[in-house]
Amino acid sequence: MSRNSARGFAVASATAVTTVGAVMGVAQANTAPGDDEAQATASGTTLLADLPIGQEAEVQTASLHQQAATQAIAADTTAKKQAEQSARQQAAKDAVAKQKAAVAKAKAKAEKEAAEAEQAKQRAAAETKSTTASGSTASFPQQASYTVAEVQAIARQIVPAGQFQCFSNIVNHESTWNYRAVNPASGAYGLVQAYPASKMSSAGADWRTNPATQIKWGLNYMNERYGSPCDAWDYWQANGSY
């Protein structure tokens, strides 16, 4: 191996040198080729001035390429980290926005359902009041007595369909559909246990014996005092009476 080749080999093995000016050893011109090679290998570097012009340029170019590659890798790593962080932040924002949208949708749905329920309730109450006020109930001829089935059939013709079950629940608890039922303690009377019983005379003089008159009075009472039979039933369930 020639002296110049050995020196080139030493420089090539020390390409990790950070700058061209970072040199660690000085080659002696009168050093024997063997000693020169040992010094170059031991120190891991040599002076560029000792190299031919062509090899010096190659070393400088290799060093610059290495620096550029290192910088490119660092820039790429930084860009990836920034992209990942940006993606996480955007995902968090999207999740928050999605949650807010879901809450708003659920709230709007609940409000809509509540409004529809209130409208239905008002329509039922209006229907009940209209039926009572217009006197459009069927005419029921007086009988000597009535079975429970007959009384219930009359009630179905007077009480609006949407309110009948609530009306029936109250009557069943108050009198078990006995239009002559009397509370021995208070004197409350009839299907809806009016107290005092004479209040039912506002619906007809035959209130003692005619279940239709009692039903009309009871329906009107529930509408005026509670809003509807179903409102009256809600109150009854909460208080045990109405």
Phi, psi and omega in degrees: 000134180283166180296315181293322179295320180297316180296320177298320178297320179297317180294317181298325180283349181245035181291354177283358179302129187288325179221161182295329184277357182274090180246147185246338184226158180239123180279141178263134185294329184263013180282143181293150181307320181294315180295320181300317180295321181294318180295317181297319180291320183291317184280336178078011181202173176201166179283134176296334181295335180281350183267155172298157184303318182297315180291326177300316179295321180297318180296316179298317180296318180297320179296317179295321179296320179296316178299316180297319180296318179298315179296321180296318179297316180297317180295320180294319178297316179297317180297319180295317179298317179296320179295318179296317179297317179297321179294319178296317180297318179294321179297320179295318178296318180296321180295318179296315180298320180295319179295317179298319180296320180294319179296316180297320180295316179296320179295316180297320179295316180297318179296321179295315180296321178295319179295319179294320179295319179294320178296318179296321179296316180294321178296319180295318179295318180296321179296318180296314181295321181295320180296317181291316184292324184281345180066029184276012178288153181292156177275128183246113180296144181292138177239162179290326179203165182223140173278166178300318180299320180292320178295318179295324178295320177296316181299323180295333179278341183259316183276133177305145185304320183290347182247354187298315184299319178295317177300315180297321180299316181294312181299320181297321178286325185281321188217001187050039177064028175263108184287354177249013182295138180231134175273113184296336182278318185252338183089003176303146191222151169086189184303316184257007178054059178293140179219122352293155185299329183297345179300332183290350179296340178294341179262345180162148181290341182268025186301334182289328189240352183249109181296331179298319179295318179296320180294316179300315181295315181298318179297315179296321179297314180296321179295314184287321184275323187241342181111327179185165176301324180291324175294321178295321179293322176300317179294318181299317180296326181280335187237348179083002177196176179218000000 
